[in-house]
Amino acid sequence: MEQGKIDRINMLARKSKAEGLTEAERKEQALLRQEFLADIRRNLRAQLDQIDVVNADGTTENLGEKYGNKEAN
């Protein structure tokens, strides 16, 4: 997510606490938050897919391959 959108999320949060938001601003804030959370989930999934686990028998398996590199919805 680009920095401008993150700045907008923070600005809307500050405005919400200080004076409240209009209906349009609340909808914008909800959409930006959903996009932000989707990016976090996608990044976390990519990191987890890179983890290799060494089993007790000495074999190594990649979690991304084991669980199919499923894309988070």
C-alpha positions as CSV (number, residue, x, y, z in Angstrom):
1,M,0.0,0.0,0.0
2,E,1.4,3.4,-0.9
3,Q,2.3,5.9,1.8
4,G,-0.4,8.4,0.7
5,K,-3.1,5.9,1.5
6,I,-1.6,5.1,4.9
7,D,-1.4,8.8,5.7
8,R,-5.1,9.2,4.7
9,I,-6.0,6.3,7.1
10,N,-4.2,8.1,9.9
11,M,-5.7,11.4,9.1
12,L,-9.2,10.0,9.1
13,A,-8.5,8.2,12.4
14,R,-7.4,11.5,14.0
15,K,-10.4,13.4,12.6
16,S,-12.7,10.7,13.8
17,K,-11.5,11.1,17.4
18,A,-11.4,14.9,17.2
19,E,-14.6,15.9,15.5
20,G,-16.3,12.9,13.8
21,L,-16.5,11.8,10.2
22,T,-19.1,12.3,7.5
23,E,-20.8,9.3,6.0
24,A,-18.6,9.5,2.9
25,E,-15.4,9.7,5.1
26,R,-16.6,6.6,7.1
27,K,-17.1,4.6,3.9
28,E,-13.6,5.8,2.6
29,Q,-12.0,4.8,5.9
30,A,-13.6,1.4,5.8
31,L,-12.4,0.7,2.3
32,L,-8.9,1.9,3.1
33,R,-8.8,-0.3,6.2
34,Q,-10.0,-3.3,4.2
35,E,-7.3,-2.7,1.6
36,F,-4.6,-2.3,4.3
37,L,-5.6,-5.5,6.0
38,A,-5.6,-7.4,2.7
39,D,-2.1,-6.2,2.1
40,I,-1.0,-7.3,5.5
41,R,-2.5,-10.8,5.1
42,R,-0.9,-11.1,1.6
43,N,2.5,-10.2,3.0
44,L,2.2,-12.5,6.0
45,R,1.1,-15.4,3.7
46,A,4.1,-14.8,1.5
47,Q,6.4,-14.9,4.5
48,L,4.8,-18.0,5.9
49,D,5.0,-19.7,2.5
50,Q,8.8,-19.4,2.6
51,I,9.2,-21.3,5.9
52,D,10.8,-24.7,5.8
53,V,10.1,-27.2,8.6
54,V,12.6,-30.0,9.5
55,N,10.6,-33.0,10.6
56,A,11.7,-35.5,13.3
57,D,12.9,-37.9,10.6
58,G,15.2,-35.3,9.2
59,T,13.2,-34.4,6.1
60,T,12.5,-30.8,5.2
61,E,9.1,-29.6,3.9
62,N,8.2,-26.2,2.7
63,L,4.9,-24.9,4.3
64,G,4.0,-23.1,1.1
65,E,4.2,-26.3,-0.9
66,K,2.5,-28.3,1.8
67,Y,-0.5,-26.0,2.1
68,G,-0.7,-25.1,-1.6
69,N,0.3,-21.4,-1.6
70,K,-3.3,-20.6,-0.9
71,E,-4.1,-16.9,-1.5
72,A,-5.9,-15.2,1.3
73,N,-9.3,-13.8,0.5
